[in-house]
Amino acid sequence: MDTDAVLHVSTSDPTPPYEQLRRQLVDLIGAGRLDRGQRLPPVRQLASDLGLAVGTVARTYRELEAEGLVVTRRGGGTRVSDDAPHRSTSALAGELQDLVTGLVRQARRLGASDEQIRAALETVLETSPAPGRTRRKD
């Protein structure tokens, strides 16, 4: 897993760093982007990559383990649990619809037209490719 490309923690977000990281990992596991049995980076490595304290990452991993999403074994590292649930396609579509609905509502409150919203979304999609994908070329 390329932690630099996938995970990030914002210092301006009021959410504690361990919770930001936990949510991102839950989303990646739920979406199937982290496969069952896949090893997560060692605590020290991930802390270094993200500029976090080792204890912050360790707490994240403990929380995930308490939720049954990961399993930690001495000498074997931390891996995604074989029982970790993945979202169904319809559940993912529903969550995506909710996110987009919220985004459109906020944009309209700002006074943006539908065309401005489409243009902004298109710009983001073109300039921020998903990890493992290349930018779309027209």
Secondary structure, DSSP 8 states (H G I E B T S, - for coil): --HHHH----TTSSS-HHHHHHHHHHHHHHTTSS-TT-B---HHHHHHHHT--HHHHHHHHHHHHHTTSEEEETTTEEEE-TT-----HHHHHHHHHHHHHHHHHHHHHTT--HHHHHHHHHHHHHHS--TT------
